[in-house]
Structure formats: structure tokens, C-alpha cells
Amino acid sequence: MEHSTAPFLVLSGLTKRFGDFAAVRDVNLEIREGEFFTLVGPSGSGKTTMIRLLVGMDRPTSGDIRLQGNSLNKIPANKRPTCMVFQNLALFPHKSVGENIEFPLKIARVGAAQRRERALALLEQLRLPADYYDKGVNQCSGGERQRVALARALAFDPQILFFDEPLSALDFRLRKTLEKELKDIHRETGKTFVYITHSLEEAMVMSDRIGIMKDGTLVQIGTPHEIYNRPVDKFVAEFMGEVNTLEVEAAGPEAVRVAGGGSEFAVRGMPAGFTGGYLIIRPEVMKLGREASEVANTLAGTLFNDYALGSRVQYQIRTADDDHWLVERLQDESFDGALGDEVMLGWRPEDSILVSR
């Protein structure tokens, strides 16, 4: 989908304090119209406070939230052209599917015939049968209730939809299905989605861009590809998944050594001004066995364990200095070594990621 390049939702110096504690600190962010933007971070990172500020449940201590150039700071939640899909969905259990979808339209005094027409159109859009209109919402499955909640959010045509971890309570298989469906619905509707989650996997699957939060600040914003391949620091790199990490110092224009005078390794694209920090190598780019002998950076170790991960196999190798290294391969490329074997592992210089401390 093509998104407008002009800022649609703009946060400027957004801060929220509770006494001396700053839950959100000086956040600056621009979200484009039609974008699927996800805020992700560990518990306590500030993402829940951020979403409460965005929907109007809390007011910022300082800073501004502007939608299409108009400040939202003093506009109450029920007066904003936005809508929220909550983690618990907040559906009315005693009402039918149709009544739940129509509720915001009824509050807005839309006529009964027009409400029904809109509800049926949304049922079709969200791939629910028309006869669900009269079905009790408690008779729906978890996935169906998710769709009903989304239909209700779309009913009065909001400019932005906010999502507060709506898939977190679902089982793995249903969650994976709904991740793809939400991305499809975003594409079909062209709406601006702002989503928060603690699940990196959800963020990677669905988002156009991701904002990584830590201690109330946005530490990196970028596409899933940018954040995965060019993390700005050790926190982001490790948050994006399991990695191999060494503390290193610069040893030349294209070389680093393990901090304290250890082994040297070749790298490509040394960051300007880099003197020391961390060398990060993702498990899936590591070579093992004969393949490792063909690359510049190599280590010897013992194959300590292996872990089946569905389509992949992960191997743990322990070196003489008791460093633990992870290597991942596709199931059909699995390594035929036995546990306890001495093995060689390695990686190409261009697969090294360097981040400063």
C-alpha cells in the first residue's frame, strides 16, 4: 500500500509524569496516513501509557499530540476521531453481534436501517456470515469476537484505530491467523493502525514501521527489516531475538578484537567513530562444520545441544572459554554431527553487526 508522505499523527516532546516518575519521556514521532505502526517493548517500557495518551484516557504532562495539524491534548476520548480495540475487547456479552457493532452508531443517533446496513457491510468485510448479525456474542469463538470488536471499531469510520495487545490472550495458532487477517484488513480499509504489543513476532509480521520503547523513550524507529538488520544498540538487537554477542574494541578499519585483548575478527562497514561496543551475529547467518572453513571468522567449540524449532534446528556450541554460541539451520539442512563432537563455526565479515555501548 502507498502511504502519504505527509505527517498525519505527530507527537512532539510528549511526556507523562506520575510524581517524580516519567512513564513517557520527550517522545517525538510522526505517523503517516494509512500506515500500520507498532509500538513494541518489554513490560514497563511505557507503551501502555503511550497508548492511553494517544486515545485520550490520560493527558500529557507536557508536549503535544496533533492529528492533521490539530491538537488533541484537550479533546476527551469520546470526542476524538479515533477508536480503540482493547485487550479484553470490551464487547457487551448480553447483546448480539449486530447490536455490538451498531453501538457507536446508536450513540451517534444514526437511524436503525442505516445502522443495520453498516453492520452487515462490516460483517461481510471481516468475513463473518450475515446471519451472525443476530447471534449472541458469547456464542462466538475467540477469533470471531476479535472480528466483531474490530467491526465495532470501524463502524463510525474513525481516522485512526488504536490496538492494545488484542491478540495476547489467544492461543498460538489463532493468533498467527489473526496477525495475517489484521494486516489484510489494514490493507483493505486503508486506515491508519497504531498497535501496541510486547510480542516482537506480531510487530514483525504486521507492521510497516516499528517503534522500540525502553524506559519511556523511543530508542529506534524503522521498518522491520531496518530494525532487524541495523539495530542501534545491544538492547534492540537482543530484543529482536536471540543473538551471539561479544564485547569488542576497534582493532583497525575492518577489524575488531574481543575486549581485553582476545581474538580478532574481520568486519565490514565499521561505524564512524566506533572505538568499542558489541559485535552481534545472528544465529541464522552462522556457518557450521565444513561451511565454516570457507569464511573469514572462525571458532572451535563443542556441540553441546540441539533444539528442534519446527522448520529450523538450533545448535548450541560451547567454546574453550565457555562462551555459548547459537547456530540455526533449516530442518532439511541440519548438521549431522553428534552431541559432544568438536566442531568449527564461523561467519562472514559482512554479517557482523557493530553497535556502540
Wavefront OBJ file of the C-alpha trace (Angstrom):
o trace
v 0.000 0.000 0.000
v 1.200 3.502 -0.802
v 1.105 5.824 2.190
v 1.016 9.610 2.226
v 4.451 11.052 2.941
v 2.944 13.964 4.914
v 2.757 13.556 8.713
v -0.730 12.542 9.840
v -0.293 11.999 13.583
v 2.554 13.984 15.168
v 3.883 13.659 18.725
v 6.131 16.496 19.865
v 8.065 16.298 23.132
v 5.367 14.041 24.599
v 5.936 13.443 28.323
v 3.795 11.894 31.041
v 4.883 12.031 34.684
v 3.390 10.386 37.721
v 5.001 12.349 40.524
v 8.752 12.115 40.002
v 8.447 9.125 37.662
v 8.397 9.777 33.906
v 6.475 6.927 32.251
v 6.888 8.583 28.830
v 9.805 10.960 28.244
v 10.136 13.515 25.444
v 8.801 11.307 22.630
v 8.867 12.721 19.106
v 7.158 10.698 16.394
v 5.447 11.177 13.034
v 2.993 8.576 11.716
v 1.796 8.702 8.119
v -1.800 8.335 6.997
v -2.612 4.728 6.119
v 0.402 3.362 7.979
v 0.462 0.291 10.237
v 2.707 1.487 13.062
v 3.512 -0.729 16.045
v 4.908 0.251 19.438
v 6.721 -2.676 20.992
v 8.732 -3.056 24.153
v 9.092 -5.066 27.349
v 6.856 -4.615 30.395
v 7.434 -1.220 31.981
v 8.766 0.368 28.793
v 5.956 2.958 28.653
v 3.936 1.650 25.722
v 0.675 1.323 27.689
v 0.983 4.886 28.987
v 1.711 5.995 25.428
v -1.462 4.441 24.058
v -3.537 5.941 26.904
v -2.198 9.365 25.940
v -2.948 8.791 22.267
v -6.574 7.766 22.819
v -7.267 10.484 25.398
v -7.560 8.339 28.521
v -4.698 10.375 30.051
v -3.440 13.876 29.347
v 0.251 14.556 28.774
v 2.269 16.410 31.396
v 3.940 18.283 28.550
v 4.253 18.062 24.790
v 1.615 17.850 22.092
v -0.396 15.312 20.088
v -1.557 16.679 16.727
v -3.803 14.966 14.193
v -3.720 16.593 10.768
v -2.321 19.707 12.411
v -4.967 19.958 15.153
v -4.009 19.447 18.798
v -5.819 16.588 20.573
v -4.474 17.330 24.062
v -7.672 18.817 25.476
v -10.150 16.774 23.444
v -11.733 13.962 25.513
v -11.518 10.397 24.239
v -15.188 10.211 23.195
v -14.849 13.344 21.064
v -11.782 12.268 19.096
v -11.981 10.847 15.532
v -10.218 7.732 16.768
v -11.209 4.349 18.167
v -9.634 1.758 20.450
v -9.669 -2.049 20.316
v -8.901 -3.180 23.863
v -7.065 -6.277 25.015
v -10.252 -7.640 26.635
v -12.319 -6.455 23.597
v -14.952 -4.834 25.910
v -17.865 -6.357 23.985
v -21.329 -6.378 25.564
v -21.966 -10.042 26.481
v -25.760 -9.649 26.687
v -26.034 -8.121 23.193
v -25.999 -9.721 19.759
v -23.161 -9.355 17.262
v -25.181 -6.794 15.318
v -26.024 -4.775 18.443
v -22.354 -4.701 19.436
v -21.271 -3.461 16.019
v -24.040 -0.855 15.898
v -23.438 0.512 19.388
v -21.260 3.531 18.439
v -23.686 4.371 15.620
v -26.622 4.215 18.027
v -24.826 6.610 20.390
v -24.325 8.911 17.396
v -28.113 8.739 16.745
v -27.777 7.034 13.354
v -31.093 5.565 12.179
v -31.848 1.860 12.667
v -31.939 0.979 8.947
v -28.622 2.713 8.280
v -27.042 1.055 11.342
v -28.090 -2.387 10.152
v -26.805 -1.721 6.634
v -23.427 -0.630 8.008
v -23.204 -3.625 10.377
v -23.959 -6.124 7.591
v -21.383 -4.495 5.331
v -18.753 -4.791 8.088
v -19.644 -8.443 8.730
v -19.010 -9.139 5.052
v -15.752 -7.168 5.066
v -14.492 -9.074 8.109
v -15.539 -12.420 6.666
v -18.325 -13.225 9.112
v -21.637 -14.665 7.802
v -24.587 -12.284 7.595
v -26.631 -14.499 9.943
v -24.138 -13.657 12.715
v -25.969 -10.335 12.960
v -28.491 -11.931 15.363
v -26.052 -14.320 17.028
v -25.195 -13.818 20.689
v -21.651 -12.530 21.043
v -20.984 -15.156 23.735
v -21.735 -17.848 21.165
v -18.794 -16.663 19.038
v -15.306 -18.126 19.150
v -12.324 -16.083 20.304
v -11.347 -15.244 16.745
v -14.920 -14.289 15.842
v -15.145 -11.963 18.848
v -11.921 -10.301 17.681
v -13.563 -9.613 14.329
v -16.705 -8.276 15.997
v -14.624 -5.888 18.119
v -12.826 -4.681 15.007
v -16.117 -4.243 13.147
v -17.443 -2.127 16.016
v -14.274 -0.009 15.927
v -14.688 0.537 12.184
v -18.413 1.257 12.414
v -18.213 5.038 12.672
v -15.281 5.323 10.246
v -12.533 6.592 12.606
v -9.422 8.265 11.221
v -7.113 6.116 13.370
v -7.587 2.746 15.059
v -5.552 2.042 18.199
v -4.971 -1.533 19.356
v -3.944 -2.507 22.901
v -2.498 -6.042 22.623
v -5.757 -7.504 21.237
v -4.239 -10.910 20.377
v -2.307 -11.590 23.587
v -4.942 -13.841 25.199
v -5.393 -16.108 22.162
v -3.788 -19.473 21.511
v -0.777 -19.598 19.196
v -2.497 -20.960 16.087
v -5.394 -18.467 16.217
v -3.006 -15.607 16.957
v -0.937 -16.399 13.863
v -4.091 -16.488 11.722
v -5.371 -13.181 13.069
v -1.998 -11.463 12.619
v -2.318 -12.035 8.885
v -6.001 -11.130 8.863
v -5.343 -7.833 10.652
v -2.680 -6.985 8.096
v -5.114 -7.855 5.287
v -7.866 -5.735 6.877
v -5.450 -2.831 7.203
v -4.670 -3.074 3.514
v -8.337 -3.375 2.551
v -9.548 -0.447 4.666
v -6.597 1.914 4.132
v -6.995 3.083 7.741
v -4.153 4.212 9.981
v -3.444 1.499 12.569
v -1.407 2.166 15.721
v -0.793 -1.093 17.550
v 0.965 -1.874 20.824
v 2.319 -5.251 21.817
v 5.072 -6.908 23.804
v 5.380 -9.509 21.033
v 8.161 -8.795 18.595
v 6.796 -11.508 16.303
v 3.438 -9.729 15.966
v 5.198 -6.457 15.221
v 7.427 -8.013 12.552
v 4.551 -9.742 10.748
v 2.099 -6.864 10.618
v 3.893 -3.525 10.702
v 5.030 -1.030 8.101
v 7.231 0.514 10.791
v 8.062 -0.361 14.383
v 8.966 1.852 17.335
v 11.017 0.112 20.031
v 10.366 1.532 23.523
v 12.608 1.372 26.573
v 12.295 3.306 29.840
v 9.669 5.644 28.426
v 11.565 6.615 25.285
v 11.616 5.505 21.661
v 15.099 4.084 21.143
v 14.655 3.155 17.466
v 12.064 3.623 14.719
v 12.232 1.831 11.392
v 10.859 -0.872 9.139
v 11.033 -4.448 10.433
v 13.931 -5.050 8.024
v 15.841 -1.963 9.206
v 15.453 -2.725 12.892
v 16.328 -6.400 12.483
v 19.394 -5.812 10.336
v 20.579 -2.448 11.689
v 19.767 -2.254 15.411
v 21.040 0.923 17.062
v 22.195 -0.755 20.272
v 22.561 -4.007 22.175
v 19.112 -3.698 23.748
v 17.351 -3.516 20.370
v 19.480 -6.303 18.879
v 18.704 -8.666 21.751
v 15.058 -7.629 21.913
v 14.685 -8.572 18.249
v 15.631 -12.188 19.004
v 18.399 -14.481 20.181
v 21.836 -13.293 19.096
v 25.501 -14.068 19.641
v 27.153 -11.114 21.388
v 30.781 -10.262 22.110
v 32.128 -7.131 23.756
v 34.795 -5.803 21.390
v 37.074 -2.863 20.639
v 38.253 -1.493 17.302
v 41.454 -3.123 16.006
v 41.654 -1.446 12.594
v 39.429 -0.077 9.824
v 37.851 -3.503 9.222
v 38.688 -5.488 12.336
v 37.691 -5.784 15.989
v 39.176 -7.697 18.889
v 37.465 -9.181 21.906
v 37.646 -6.685 24.759
v 40.655 -7.248 26.970
v 42.959 -8.412 24.186
v 41.234 -11.528 22.868
v 40.727 -12.878 19.354
v 40.400 -10.585 16.329
v 37.594 -10.770 13.779
v 37.056 -9.156 10.386
v 34.067 -6.854 9.898
v 32.597 -4.763 7.089
v 31.222 -1.249 7.378
v 32.780 -0.141 10.650
v 30.513 2.634 12.064
v 32.128 6.073 12.019
v 33.875 6.820 15.287
v 33.487 3.274 16.624
v 36.067 2.547 19.332
v 34.319 -0.162 21.281
v 30.977 -1.783 21.910
v 29.378 -5.044 20.864
v 29.770 -7.417 17.955
v 26.445 -9.109 17.206
v 25.954 -12.090 14.904
v 22.521 -13.587 14.390
v 22.278 -17.395 14.671
v 20.822 -17.852 11.173
v 23.892 -16.365 9.440
v 26.369 -18.561 11.326
v 28.174 -21.336 9.464
v 28.824 -24.752 10.959
v 31.196 -27.582 10.111
v 32.680 -27.593 6.589
v 30.856 -24.365 5.689
v 32.679 -22.538 8.491
v 36.087 -23.305 6.996
v 35.163 -21.171 3.964
v 34.574 -17.891 5.867
v 36.958 -15.372 7.413
v 35.878 -15.577 11.062
v 36.078 -18.973 12.729
v 35.980 -20.517 16.193
v 36.324 -24.052 17.515
v 33.934 -25.485 20.053
v 31.948 -28.455 21.263
v 28.438 -29.260 20.054
v 26.635 -29.113 23.391
v 22.950 -29.382 22.433
v 20.363 -29.047 19.680
v 16.792 -27.772 19.717
v 14.060 -28.539 17.176
v 12.190 -25.311 16.261
v 9.718 -26.560 13.681
v 11.189 -25.683 10.295
v 14.567 -24.882 11.884
v 17.107 -26.516 14.149
v 19.145 -24.503 16.634
v 22.532 -25.737 17.846
v 24.393 -24.593 20.949
v 28.188 -24.698 20.723
v 30.425 -24.025 23.708
v 33.954 -22.756 23.178
v 37.012 -23.289 25.381
v 36.414 -20.006 27.243
v 32.820 -21.179 27.978
v 31.134 -18.786 25.569
v 27.820 -20.153 24.331
v 27.176 -19.729 20.583
v 23.896 -20.349 18.755
v 23.656 -21.523 15.146
v 20.364 -22.016 13.280
v 19.782 -24.010 10.133
v 16.726 -25.075 8.173
v 15.479 -28.551 9.089
v 16.499 -30.005 5.716
v 19.996 -28.514 6.121
v 20.502 -29.932 9.597
v 24.018 -30.684 10.780
v 24.857 -34.371 11.104
v 27.333 -34.026 13.982
v 26.735 -35.775 17.298
v 26.481 -34.079 20.667
v 29.928 -33.783 22.195
v 31.700 -33.515 18.817
v 34.362 -30.882 18.262
v 33.054 -28.534 15.552
v 34.039 -25.373 13.754
v 31.702 -22.413 13.493
v 32.108 -19.085 11.723
v 30.574 -16.118 9.966
v 31.281 -13.722 7.116
v 32.609 -10.222 7.910
v 29.581 -8.659 6.184
v 27.242 -10.485 8.581
v 28.753 -8.718 11.607
v 26.634 -6.066 13.327
v 28.516 -3.482 15.416
v 26.794 -1.264 17.991
v 28.371 1.161 20.408
v 27.968 0.799 24.149
l 1 2 3 4 5 6 7 8 9 10 11 12 13 14 15 16 17 18 19 20 21 22 23 24 25 26 27 28 29 30 31 32 33 34 35 36 37 38 39 40 41 42 43 44 45 46 47 48 49 50 51 52 53 54 55 56 57 58 59 60 61 62 63 64 65 66 67 68 69 70 71 72 73 74 75 76 77 78 79 80 81 82 83 84 85 86 87 88 89 90 91 92 93 94 95 96 97 98 99 100 101 102 103 104 105 106 107 108 109 110 111 112 113 114 115 116 117 118 119 120 121 122 123 124 125 126 127 128 129 130 131 132 133 134 135 136 137 138 139 140 141 142 143 144 145 146 147 148 149 150 151 152 153 154 155 156 157 158 159 160 161 162 163 164 165 166 167 168 169 170 171 172 173 174 175 176 177 178 179 180 181 182 183 184 185 186 187 188 189 190 191 192 193 194 195 196 197 198 199 200 201 202 203 204 205 206 207 208 209 210 211 212 213 214 215 216 217 218 219 220 221 222 223 224 225 226 227 228 229 230 231 232 233 234 235 236 237 238 239 240 241 242 243 244 245 246 247 248 249 250 251 252 253 254 255 256 257 258 259 260 261 262 263 264 265 266 267 268 269 270 271 272 273 274 275 276 277 278 279 280 281 282 283 284 285 286 287 288 289 290 291 292 293 294 295 296 297 298 299 300 301 302 303 304 305 306 307 308 309 310 311 312 313 314 315 316 317 318 319 320 321 322 323 324 325 326 327 328 329 330 331 332 333 334 335 336 337 338 339 340 341 342 343 344 345 346 347 348 349 350 351 352 353 354 355 356 357
